[in-house]
Amino acid sequence: MNNQRLDWVILRRLLWFGLAASGILLIAGTVYGAFLVPILVSSFITYLLLPLVDRLERLRVPRGLAAFAIIVGSTAIVVFGVVRLAPVLYQQMLLLGHLLPTAAKEVQNHWLPLVADYASDLGLLNASEFSETFGLSNLVSHITQHLQANLAGIWKTGTSVAGGLLYLILIPMLNFFMLKDYPLLARVLGSEVPRDLVGPVHRLLSTMNRTFRSVLKGQVIVAGILGILYIIGFSIVGLQSALLIGFVAGVCRVIPYLDVIVGGTLSAIVLLSNFTGWGQALGVILVIAVVQAVDGAFVTPRVLGERVGIHPVVLILSVLAFGDWFGFWGVLMAIPVAAMAKVLIVAIDPYYRASRAYLGRGNS
C-alpha cells in the first residue's frame, strides 16, 4: 500500500484515536481545572521556547542548563519591558479613564441634540421620543464612575495579586520541567500511538506544527508593524494617549478588524473629550485608513501570505463563534485553531478520497 494513502479502516482508526486523545485531554483539563490557566500558559511558552533549547542542546549545552538559562533570560526581558513600559501605559489608561466622562458629557450636550434635530427634521422621532430613547445621562455617569474606579484599583485587588504571585512562581517552574523533560515526554506519548498510525500521526503533527508556528509568527509580526504605524500616525496628528491607543490597536490586530474598532473607539473618546474641530478627527480617520490600506496591500500579504489560506468570511465567523463559546481566549485562538482545522481536513481528504468509502465497494 502506498505510504501516502490510508484505506478506510486505518482512516477510521486514526479518527477514533484522535477522539480518544481529545477525550483524555478533556478529562485531564477537568481534573486540573484549578490550574488550567498556568498549565496552558506554560505549555504555550514552552512551545515558543522549545526551538531555542533544542538548538542549544545541539551545541552540546546540557538541556537542563539551556532550559534554565532561556527561562531566566526571557523572564528578565519581560520584566524589563514591563518595568519600562507598563507605568507609561498605566498613566495613559488613567488619562483615558478621566477623559471618558468628559467625552460622554460632550456627546450628551452637543452631539445628541444635533442628532435629535436631524431625526426630527426627517420625521423619524420627535424631541421627547428621542430624549426618552437616548437619555442615557444616568447610565453613562454610572458606567464612567465604575470604569474609573476599576481602572484606578486594577492593581489593588488582593485576590488578583495573590493569583498573580502564584502564577509568577508556578509558570516558570512548569516551563523549566517542560523544556528539560520534553524529549522524555515526547517518547512516552509517542509510544502510546498505535504502531500502524505512527507515520500518519507524525506527518499530521509536523504539518500542524509548521502551520501554527507560521501563522503565530505572522500574526505577531503584523500586529507589531501595525502597532508602530498607529503610534507614529496618532502622534503626528497630536492625539492624546497616542502610545496607548496605538499599542492597544496593534495588539488587537491579532483578531481581524478589531484594531479598527478598538483604536477608533479609544480615539473617539479622546477627540470628544476635547473637540477642537474636524481637523484632528479627520487626521485620525486618515491614519486608520492609511494603516489599513498599507496592511491590506503590503503587510499582511507579504508577512502572512498564504499561511492561513482561509476565506475572510470563515475567519470572521470563526472569531465570533469561538468568542461566543470561550470568551476572550476563544477570540484570541480562533485563527490558529481555524488554521489547524484546515490542515487536518487537507491531510485527511486525500486518504478519504482513496478509500472505499469514497470510491465505492467495487473499487480498491
N, C-alpha and C positions, 0 to 999 in steps of 0.2 A: 504494500500500500504506500502511496506517495506520502512523504513526511508532511507535506503541506495540506493534506486532506484528512478529514476525520469522517468515518462513517457515522450513521445516525446513532448507533449505540454509544460510541465514545463521546459524541457531542452531548447526548443526554447525561452521561456520567459527568462530563465537565460542568454542565449546568447544575446538576444536583450537588456536586462538590462545592460550587460557588454558593449555593443556597445554604449548605451546611456550614461553611466557613462564616457566612454572614450571620447565621443564627448564633454561632459560638461568640462572635464579636458582640452581638446584641446582648447576650446573656452576661458576658464579661462587663459590658458597659453598664448594665443594670446593677450588678453586684458592686462595682466600684464607682457607682454614680456620684458619691460624695466627692470623689477626687477625679472626676472625669475631665474637668477643665484643665488642671495641671498636667494630667496624663496626655491629653490631646495636644496641648501647647508644647509639652516636652517632645512628643513624637514629631510634631511639625518642625521644631527647631532642630531636632536630631536629623531629620530628613534633609534640612538645608545644610547642616554642617558635616554630614557624613562624607561627601567627596573630599573635603579638606583632610579629615582624619585618615581616609584611605590613601590619599596622596602622601601624607607624612609617613604612614606605615610603609609605603613602597620605598621611601627614602631611608628605611631602616630605623625610624624613630619608634620606640616602644609604643604600642597602641594606647595603653593607659596614660602615658605621659603626653602623647599627642592629644588625646581627648581632654585631659586636664588643661593643657596649655591653650587650646582653642576655646574652651568654655571660659577660662579666665580672661583671655583676650577679648572675646566677643562681649562678655559682660562688662568689661571696662569701657569698651567703645559705646555700648548702650548707656551706661551710667554717665559717661562724659557728655553724650548727646543730650540726655535728659537734663542734666545739671545746667548745661549751657542754653538749651532751647526752651525747656519747659517753663521757666519763670517768665520769659518774654511772651510765650503763647498764653500763659495763665493771665497775665496782666491784660492782654488784648481780649481774652474771654470776659474778664470783668468789665472792660470798657464796653464790649458789645452788650453785656447784661444791663449796664446803665443806660445805654442808648435805646434799648428796646422800648421802655415806657414813653420816651420822647417820640420815637417813631410811631408808636400806637396812637399817641395823642395827636400827632400831625395827621395821621390817616383819618382819625375820627373828626377832627375840627376842620380840616381843609379838603381832603380828597373825597370823603364820603358825601359831603354836601354837593360837591360838583357832580358826582355820580348820581346823586338823588335828583338834582335838577335835570340832568340829561335823561334819566329814566322817566321823570315826569313829563318832559317835553315829548318823549316818544310814546307816552301813554301807557307805559309798562306798569309803573307803580306810582301812586301819589306820595306826597311827603310823609304822611302819617304811616302808611303801609311800609314805606322804605325804612323809616325810623324803627318801627316795630320789628322788622325783619333783620336789620343790620345794626340795631342799637346794642352794641357789644361792649359798652364802656366798662361795666362792672366785670364782665368776663375777662376783658383784656387786662384790667387792673389786677385781678387775681392771678392771671397767668404770669404777668410780668413780675409780680411780687414773689411768686413761687420760684420762677426761674432765677431771679436774683439771689434768693435765699439758698437755693440748691447749688448755684454756681459758687457763691461765697463759701459755702460749707462743704465743698466737694472733697476736700482732704481732711475733714474733721469728723468723719463718721467712724466710730470705733470699730464696728464690725468690718468695714471695708479695709481699714488699716490692718486689723488682725489677719484678715484673709490675705491681704497683700503680702504681709510679712511671711505667712505660711507658704505662699506661692514662691516668694523670693528664695526660700530655703529649699523647698521641695523640687522646683523645676530644675535648677542647676544640678541637684543630686541625681534626679532621674535622667537628665541629659548625659551626665558622666557615665552612668552604668549602661545606658542605651548605646552610646557611642563605643564604649570599651567592649561590650559583650555582643555587639551586633553580629559578627561572624558566627558566634555560637548560636544566637537566636535564629539567624537565617538557616543554619544547618538543621536545627531542631524542627523548625516549621517546615522546611523543605522535605525532611524525612517523613512527614505526615501526608505528603501529597501522594496519591496513588501512582504507582510506577508508570502506568501507561499514559498518565496525564502530565508527567514531569515536563516533557517538551512543550506541549501547548500552553501550559501554565507559565513556564519560563518565558516563552515568546510574548505571551499576552502581558505579563507583568513588566517585561522590558519595554514594550511599546508604550504602555500606560505611564511608566516612569519617565520616558523621554518626552512624551506629550505633556505631562503635568509640569515637569521642570521647565519646558519651553514656554508653556502658557503662563506659568507663575513668573518666570523671569521677564517675559514680555509685558505682563501687566504692571509689574513694579517699575520697569523702565519707562513705560508710557506714563504712569502716574507721576513719576519723578519729573519727567520732562514737562508735562503739562502744569504741575505744581509750580515749577520755576517760572514758566511763561506767565501763569496767572499772577504770581507775586510781582514779577517785573512790570506787567501791564497795569495792575492795580496801583502799584507805586508811582508809575508815570502819570496816571490821571489823578493822583493825590488822594486816593481813597483811604480813610482811616482803617486801621487794623488790616492793612493790605497783606502783611505777613501771615496772619492767622487765616484770613479768608482764602488766600491763595494756597496755603498749606492744606487746609481742610478740603478745598475743592480738588486739589491734586490727589489726596488720599481717597476721596470719594470716586475718583475716576476708575478705580478697580471695579466699580459697578457701572455698567453702561449708562451714560447720560445723567448720572446722579451728580456729577460735578457741576453741571449747568444748573440743576435745581437748587442744590445746597449753596453753591457760590452766588447764584443770582439772588437767593433769599437773604443771605447774610449781607450782600451788597445793598440790597433794598433797605434793610434795617438801618444801615449806616447812612445811606442817602436821605431817607425820610426823616431821620433824627435831626438833620441839619441841611434841609433842602435849600440850595442857593441858586437854583436854576437848572436848566436842562443840559447844560454843557457837560458837567461831570457825569450825569446819568447816561447821556449818550456815549461818553467815553467808556464807561463801564460796559455798556451793551456792546460797543465796538470791540473791547478787549475780549469779551466772551466769544463774540462771533469770530474774531480773528484766530483765537486759540482753537476753536472748534474746526475752523477751516484748515489750519495747519495740521491739526490732529488727523482729520479725515483724509487730507491729501498726501501727507508725508509721514507723520509719526507712526500711527497705527499700521499703515501698510508696510512700512519699512521694518518696524520692530516686531510686530506680531505676524504680519503676512498671512500665510495660510495655516498658522499654527493651530488656531481654533477650528476654522473651516466650518462654522455653523452659521446658519442664516440669522441675521439680526433679530427677526421676529421670534425665533426659537430661543435666543439668548434672553430677550426681554421677558418672555413668558416663563422661562426657567427661573429668572431672578424673582419675579412676582410669586411664582408657586413655592419656591424654596423659602422666600421670606414669610409667606403665609404659614408654612409648616414649621420652620425652625427659627424664625425671627431674624435678628441681625446676623448670626453666624450662617444661617441659610442663605441670606443675600450675599454674604461675602464668598461663600463657597459655590455659588450657583454655576459660575462659568467654568471653574476647574472640574466640577462634577459632570457638567454637561459635556465637556471635552472628553472626560473619561468614559462616559456612556457612549459617545460616538466611537471611540477606539474599540470598546467592547463589541459594539454592533458590527463595525467594519471587520473585526477579527473573526467573529463568528459567522458572518454572512457567507464567505466562500465555502466554509465547511458545510453549512446548511444547504447551499446550492449543489454541493457534490454528494449530498446524502440521498438515501432512498425516499425520505420524507418529501423532498422537493422534486426529484426526478420520477418518482413512482416506483412501484414494486417490481415492474418489469425491467428496470434499468439498474445498472451497477456502477 
